[in-house]
Amino acid sequence: MEYDTKQINGGFRNYMRIKVLIDVRMPLKQRKRIMVSSSKQVYVKFKYEKLKLFCFLCGCLGHSDNFCPIRIREGGTSWR
């Protein structure tokens, strides 16, 4: 994991830009629970930048909504 050092200036921010490796065969996560201390947990929401061929139906990379295996398997039914 890498993070943008220009975003860190000694203060607390509501966001942090990070760069991570992801398994493109798995759906992208929208949020994750992180333990801040032994008794405190927070939920972190993710926003993704510069995604190519992202499917909003199943959350996976590599195909668009029109070519989603879920849509094709269901006979072209719209999920919206």
C-alpha positions in Angstrom: 0.0 0.0 0.0 1.2 3.5 -0.8 -0.2 6.8 0.3 -0.1 10.3 -0.9 2.4 12.2 1.4 1.1 15.6 0.1 -2.2 14.8 1.9 -0.5 14.4 5.3 0.5 17.6 7.1 0.2 16.7 10.7 -3.5 17.1 11.1 -6.5 14.8 11.0 -8.3 14.6 7.7 -11.6 13.0 6.7 -9.9 11.3 3.8 -6.6 9.8 2.7 -5.5 9.0 -0.8 -3.9 5.5 -0.9 -2.7 3.2 -3.7 -3.3 -0.5 -3.3 -3.1 -3.7 -5.2 -6.5 -5.4 -5.8 -7.6 -8.7 -7.1 -9.6 -7.7 -10.2 -11.5 -11.0 -10.2 -13.3 -10.0 -6.9 -15.9 -7.2 -6.5 -14.6 -3.9 -5.2 -15.4 -3.1 -1.6 -17.5 -0.1 -0.8 -16.4 0.1 2.8 -14.4 -1.8 5.4 -14.3 -2.0 9.2 -11.0 -1.1 10.7 -10.0 -1.5 14.4 -8.4 1.8 15.5 -7.7 0.4 19.0 -8.6 -2.7 21.0 -12.0 -1.2 21.8 -12.7 1.1 19.0 -13.7 0.4 15.4 -14.5 2.6 12.5 -15.9 2.1 9.0 -13.9 3.4 6.1 -15.7 4.2 2.8 -13.8 3.8 -0.4 -13.9 5.9 -3.5 -12.1 4.6 -6.6 -10.4 6.7 -9.3 -9.4 6.0 -12.9 -11.3 2.7 -13.2 -11.5 1.2 -16.6 -14.3 -1.2 -17.6 -16.1 -1.2 -14.2 -19.4 -3.0 -13.8 -21.9 -1.2 -11.6 -24.1 -4.3 -11.4 -21.7 -6.8 -9.8 -18.9 -4.5 -8.7 -16.2 -6.2 -10.8 -13.5 -4.8 -13.1 -13.0 -6.1 -16.6 -16.5 -5.7 -18.2 -19.2 -3.1 -18.3 -22.8 -3.4 -17.2 -23.8 -4.5 -20.8 -21.5 -7.5 -20.7 -22.0 -8.5 -17.0 -22.2 -12.3 -16.6 -25.1 -11.8 -14.1 -27.1 -9.9 -16.7 -26.3 -12.4 -19.4 -27.2 -15.3 -17.2 -30.5 -13.7 -16.2 -31.4 -13.2 -19.9 -30.6 -9.5 -20.1 -32.7 -8.4 -17.2 -32.0 -4.8 -16.1 -31.0 -4.5 -12.4 -31.9 -0.8 -12.3 
